[in-house]
């Protein structure tokens, strides 16, 4: 049986200019999206976008704990949050407000 390699990619489409921009995968794990340069946290791809310029996603506590181990430069604030988590905690909500 032949092995099938699946490659996913995320892209942004600018409706005004008609330009499609493919995003690089900034961190090599199963999540794709925007590099989190605010707190060194996980890569971010919104699961919801509000009309108030907010992008929202979430991670199970178990996922966030696993991702945290792979992060090269997490902030002290993120480290403090992760230290309070146990794998069975509720999901962690991530809200990004666009400028």
Secondary structure, 3 states (H helix, E strand, C coil): CCCCCCCCCCEEEECCCCEEEECCCCCCCCCCCECCCCCCCCCECCCEECCCCEEEEEECHHHHHHHHCCCCCCCHHHHHHHHHCCCCCCCEEEEEECC
